Amino acid sequence: MSRRASTAAWMVTCVAAIACASAQPAAKTIALPMRTDGPKSLDPAAGSTTYDNMATVQFYETLLQVCYYDESRFEPLLLADMPERLDDGRRYRFRLKEGVRFHDDACFPGGRGRAVTSDDVFYSWKRLADKRNGLKNWWLLEDTIVGLDAFKEAQNAALDAGGSFDYDAPVEGFVRVSDLEFEVVLTKPVFRFLWVLTMFQSSVVPREAVERYGQDFASRPVGTGPFVLREWVPKQKLVAERNPNYHACTYPEASLWSEEDRAAGLAEAAGQRLPIADRIEFTMYVPDQPVWLEFQQGTLGYIELPFDYFSQAFNPRTKRMNADLRRRGVGYRAVPQLDMIFRAFNMDDPVVGGYTEDRKKLRKAISLAMDLQEFNDAFYSGLCVVYDGPIPPGLDGHPQGGRVSGAPRGPDLDLARRYLAEAGYPDGRGLPTIRFYTSQGGNNADQVELLRRQLGRIGVRIDVQLVDFSTLIELVNKRSAPMFSFAWLTDYPDGENNLALFYGPNESPGSNHWNYKNPEFDALYELAVVMGPGPERTALYERMRDMVIDDCPMVGSLARTRYYLTQPWLKNARPTERFWSWFKYLDVDESKR
Amino acid sequence: MWSYVVRRVLYNVPIFLVIVLILMGLLRINDPVAARLGKVASAEAIAAERDRMGLNRPFPEQYADFLWDFARMDFSERSWDQAQTVGQVVFPSIVPSLSITVPALALSACVSIVIGLIAAANRGKLIDRALMLGAVLGMCVSYLVYIILGQKFGAFWLSERLGTRVFAVQGYEDWTTWSQPLNALRTWAHYCLLPVLISVVVTMGYDTRFYRAVIVEQATSDYVRTARAKGCGERRVMFKHLLRNAMIPIITRIMITLPFVVVGSLLLEIFFGIPGMGRTLYNSIINKDFPVTQAIVALLAAIFIASNILTDVLYAIVDPRVRLS
């Protein structure tokens, strides 16, 4: 070897030796990815994004939780048993689990976490009414609990007048029975209230911590959760360690799991105390490539496979995992989203809005000209479910096979042209160019080109406006966007959540972005919202769904399916996006790592 | 010289004030509140959030408050996006940025000047053409391609081949907290060396061509011919005479890049997950975190002004012909 070559080799060896990481992971440490920049706040009252949720639920807990073994159900978490339904659902009686303590923290006397009481629950929910917390999550409890809306008005008015927000002021619907028992009186027997109790924003927080840490409370979680925060470097990493005082929670019993899940080994940990892992380390990833490469290196326990890398891991046609990953023992789970990707019409718009037959036909013509499957194939690797109406797969009210008879599902260009002519615009003549707004992110610029081409086939012209998301929301809220597009991820697994988007009183700037107003629909919605699951309620959902399809305030829908890959060493993994507290169930098989 | 510096600082104060004014005005063209609250923002929630963010106050008051805080270097305002103060968001991002940009700047400047000298000394010969062809080819390839290939082959593929992780695919660890220099160096190299090398490769193409052009121009000057006529050796001509006279454009180029050294390299920081200033600024813009955007841009403007003044001072130091008045 020449002198130069040997010098170069020596230098490479030195760099390699210097650069090699030396730290060994601690026992039962699981590295997990968090897409995007991660959480913005660890305060349940201030959080709203998926990533706020994913991080917050490791430290805080709700009264109920979604079942790991069956995501369509919920079970007690901070409660000793399921809430007792009284007065036909107008009142619920709760009994807190004994022995649940907050994390040890300096905010408590002696630094030892105290037991959770009924007052903590009331205090935590009152925080959602405090405008200093942004009222971002107030919609969860708005018009739900007797006296809470009045409490909110009075206390925020006091704040405006220079006074203070009195958390000790009574709320009629909060009835304290004892330290561990309480009742909540509802304004009407809305079933979704129980789902709200599974959502991270309703988590229980200790007043001492909020008052001691003030604004820093958002980065100093003190909850009852399975993990305690060890380190949080915003937009970079978040490290959580086992809560040594976690209350008695065990892995779901074997009998609760389905045959398929048992065969996948998910029942093997039945009865184990939670959390099983000692430490979870979240790393934030913005671009897709690093997360994919790090998974292949074996660093990350699981990943949500980016759409762009689908063909590297699976055969796009057969959806079969490639041989290399199979050989390495990598597992996967296809997770359908409670998702609604749509193109919307503003029903107040003078051209595309309105409820007369010709306006409906115009909207239906546009819908019939669109080929959602082409969008699916071009932009989502064919992984979306195309369905009629606003209720995603997996929920009551979703149409059988995704199809509703008579729905204006495209592409049907002949019918589209006929409807367009009947609407008074033969071959699009006389129809003004329609302004279509969507956000600049992702591949939207490409998607609108496809949309432009598809609508152009029947002579409908659109003027595409790619704007940032805040402008899009502002325009939609002001009812200035005739046609627009974004997606809706269902908050809780109940079709009611999606149907609420078409309820008249929720019109802009509320969640009814299309300003759809149909008195018959509203009456049915008010009827359904107080009903529990059952065939009667499902029938109502279907009627409402069909009304929306017939009036056609939207073209849709698509629901994404995400593929999650799991390492062979990651045990008990059943990835889902319905809730994010499932990391406490994960285990590590070190022999396979 | 000091009177010159003071005068220049005073001249630049109005420029700084206008920059901040334009920045704050532009940021407020679109209402950030609705986007922050998402798709279910009620009118009441929007009003409460606007109040909480201080956007209800008159614009002149917001402007004056910001300038007053900035003048006192008070960065205790809360970020709108993070559960931290502006100072807690901005200052920790300086070291990660410098960990990449300073070594990259130093390395690329040294390597480019040396290559520029070699090319200039062999002007028109095969070696000159080969080096310049390499530089042009290097410039033709997108930064993003280098990053993607660097991650794929420099981090992932190399680790697979060697059976050990030489470079991190992405991530950052604060290497300054290590007490032992070797550990600090190892940590830095694991996370930062690959981005530094990519940065050097990318900038070398531009820098080499620039430095070669400067040196070639100087090489045709009368003083070089005189030096050679007096019997100076080629090395002495190059380093003692030529390089010293070429320092003004070299200093100008390096000083111009200085503010960007602090702001960091956006693409590298995003793709390698390095929590530097560039990524922080980008995130603050995307997330409409006005307090952080304003603080970083104002800092950048101040650094830019300072580096311009410093450049003039350095001219006078390296070139006796330059007089500051």
Interface residues (C-beta under 8 A of the other chain):
Chain A: V15 A16 I18 A19 C20 A21 S22 D37 K40 S41 L42 D43 S48 K131 R132 G134 L135 K136 W138 W139 N156 Q215 D216 A218 S219 V233 P234 K235 Q236 K237 T283 M284 Y285 V286 P287 Q289 P290 L293 E294 Q296 Q297 D468 F469 S470 T471 I473 E474 N477 F486 W488 P509 G510 S511 H513
Chain B: N30 D31 P32 A34 A35 R36 L37 G38 K39 V40 A41 S42 A43 E44 A45 I46 A48 E49 D51 R52 R78 D81 Q82 A83 Q84 V89 I148 Q151 K152 A155 F156 S159 E160 L162 T164 R165 V166 F167 A168 V169 Q170 G171 Y172 L182 L185 R186 A189 H190 L193 I270 F271 F272 G273 P275 R279 T280 N283 N287 K288
